[in-house]
Amino acid sequence: MRLRKTILLLAVAGMMAGCTSTGNVRQPSAPEIVAPEKALVLPPPGGPSIVSVVERKRGNGVEQTISLFTSSSVPGQNSLKVQFFGASGANPGAGNAAFSKINESGIAREVARSAPGVPMATSATFLQNAYGPFGYASGRSRAGDTCLYAWQQIRSSTAANTQARNFGMIQLRLRLCDARASERQLLGIVYGYTVTGTFDGEVWNPYGNPPPADGALGRTGEPIYPDEGGYRASPMPIGYEPAPAIVSRPRATPVRRASTSQPAQGAAPMPAPIGPHVPLPGEAPQTSAKPDAAPAPNEQSVRAIGVTVPSPDCMGDSAMTAACRR
């Protein structure tokens, strides 16, 4: 009987101890807004400007969605998404992020979701910026907005990974739609953005070993000229400035000229020039004309637009000119 009571009391005490014990409160990893200067990738000088940066920490890296200034009627927000993979154990308890390799079907789905209603065409031209090759698709909406979706994976070569180093990887996605920018201007953003984030340690270096210097440097018989072809001859513009809006100007109203044959009402008649009148080609010469006689209508129009040349006999000193005018 006593043994049964003892067991019962121990059980009740255990239950009371479990009710009164305190547990640790843990906040799961969730996206948080960080300052724009904390962005792992910065757009080039000249824009587009950063609106906000949402960061999510993972057990094997960090993800950021960098929202950019948008001036377009196409649904969606201009953004630059970046994922850093490879930093194992960087954020314990946050859970690892799974990444997928770039493939044609996956990119096609991303392009379709980037700009709803805009027919996008993937470029087949091989391009690369300062971080390596990249691809892009572009299109134009019915309203005339230009859209671009670019993707890039920054990762060292397979040969560099065999040395137990350079295992990190960076994936980027850029979505841009603009009402007044051209495709080439939007493409300049891909050439101009800067990756500011890094990994700790050489093990996770995503860039691999630095390339050696050009073998032509310092070699005899290998001249190097300024602005030598390729990208340096016609550089891609970094950033963009939207084109000015087209201002429609009203049509100019043609101004009717008054007839020279008849003077306008209320206007004083043009005085006849001094000196004899020299007939124009095709005009009948006048034999006699009185100084005080009114000229004919056609004669008045001719004098208004013609040029009076004095007679050669009247050209001389002032006395002879005065005698001709009498």
Buried (B, 14 or more C-beta within 10 A) or exposed (E): EEEEEEEEEEEEEEEEEEEEEEEEEEEEBEEEEBEEEEBBBBBBEBBBEBBBBBBBBBBBBBBBBBBBEBEBEBEBBBBBBBBBBBBEEBBEEBEBBEBEEEEEEEBEEBBEEBBEEBEBEBBEEEBEBEBBEBBBBBBBBEEEBBBBBBBBBBBBEEEBEEEEBBBBBBBBBBBBBBBBBBBEBBBBBBBBBEBEBBBEEEBBBBBBBEEEEEEEEEEEEEEEEEEEEEEEEEEBBBBBEBEEEEEEEEEEEEEEEEEEEEBEEEEEEEEBBEBBBEEEEEEEEEEEEEEEEEBEEEBBBBBBEBEEEBEEEBEEEEEEEEEBEE
